[in-house]
């Protein structure tokens, strides 16, 4: 018991450390099953940066594990996806984000699970209607698209994301705009231009930094990526 408690505390300390790159190296050197368990436990962290660091670390730990035990990774992904099922009774903070981060690190896994990732933002799929969960799922799609844009386009990401630009919550609208910038499909430009006056604010994790942005600003960034 003491060993498990010590490992859990160590993972928490690594997520909070100033030198997160060193933390990632240590996390990747841990027994994968242990690291995955305690990193998943870190997803509901009250401090947003700790949650996003857990998401980032999960992607890298799974990447290393996939080379040795792909079936073990698939089992872990199934457990993550079960958390997103209403029948699980879980409140799956950070889970859809972690799934997207993991798929970004593995094209093989992305080919298997991209359609499931997309289903969480599709009204006719496994839609996560609650705003905070939906924005997380949208971020996961954007992260998938940033690494595998052609695959995401083939899974109808454009058709799933564009309707969310009109969602009532700014976190969903802005994250959808950010995701469309990574998708690389110029057909989104016209819809993104409709957000030019949307000054609602949100936080978004982008390139390892949690930053404040407006919906209009993210839409403008996406347009610049798509037209240049």
C-alpha positions, -999 to +999 in steps of 0.1 A: +000+000+000+028+024+009+044+017-025+013+026-043+007+057-022+043+068-028+040+062-066+008+082-067+023+111-048+054+110-070+033+113-102+015+142-087+048+159-078+061+153-113+031+169-129+036+200-107+074+202-111+089+233-127+110+212-151+082+193-168+105+180-195+125+162-168+092+149-154+082+135-187+115+116-189+109+101-155+073+092-162+082+074-194+108+054-174+082+042-149+064+008-154+038+019-180+008+004-162+017+023-130+022+055-149-010+053-168-030+045-137-018+075-118-018+099-148-054+090-155-061+098-118-046+132-125-070+141-153-097+156-130-071+179-113-085+211-100-056+231-114-059+232-152-022+231-159-019+198-139-048+183-159-032+193-192+002+180-181-014+147-173-030+147-208+004+154-224+022+128-203-004+101-211+002+106-248+039+102-244+038+072-220+013+054-243+035+061-273+064+043-257+042+014-245+026+009-279+059-002-293+061-031-268+025-039-259-001-026-284-028-049-269-022-034-235-026+001-249-059-009-266-071-022-232-062+011-216-081+030-244-111+009-239-111+018-202-108+055-211-137+052-235-158+034-209-154+064-187-171+085-215-201+061-214-230+073-193-235+039-179-200+040-163-212+066-138-179+085-141-175+122-145-148+119-173-129+152-169-100+152-193-107+118-208-116+129-243-086+152-243-063+123-233-078+101-260-070+127-286-035+132-273-028+095-274-041+092-310-019+121-320+011+101-309+002+069-328-010+067-364-018+030-360-041+037-330-055+068-348-066+046-377-084+023-353-100+049-330-104+082-349-140+076-357-148+070-321-130+102-311-151+121-338-183+105-325-181+124-292-187+157-311-213+144-335-250+149-326-258+115-341-230+097-324-218+095-288-223+132-284-211+148-252-236+176-249-224+190-216-203+220-225-170+213-205-170+177-218-178+187-253-151+213-255-126+187-243-138+163-270-134+191-296-099+197-283-091+160-287-103+162-323-081+192-329-051+174-314-058+144-336-061+167-367-028+185-358-009+152-361-030+133-387-050+159-407-057+137-437-071+110-414-093+135-396-106+149-428-115+114-440-135+109-408-157+139-415-141+162-390-151+193-410-187+183-410-186+176-372-167+207-363-184+235-383-218+233-366-200+237-332-189+272-343-224+283-333-225+265-300-237+287-271-206+282-250-175+301-260-152+272-249-168+251-276-169+277-303-133+288-298-119+253-295-138+243-326-122+272-345-088+262-332-094+226-343-104+237-378-072+255-381-053+222-376-076+203-400-063+221-431-096+222-450-102+256-466-139+250-468-141+261-431-129+297-439-163+311-446-178+297-414-148+309-394-152+345-407-187+346-391-168+347-357-149+379-365-168+399-339-170+372-312-149+386-283-160+359-258-129+346-239-117+311-232-086+292-221-070+267-245-040+244-242-019+249-272+017+238-278+022+231-241+009+264-229-025+273-213-034+306-228-062+330-228-078+338-262-110+352-277-132+332-300-125+358-328-088+355-322-087+318-325-109+320-356-085+345-371-055+322-363-073+293-380-081+314-411-045+324-414-034+287-413-060+278-439-053+305-465-015+307-462 
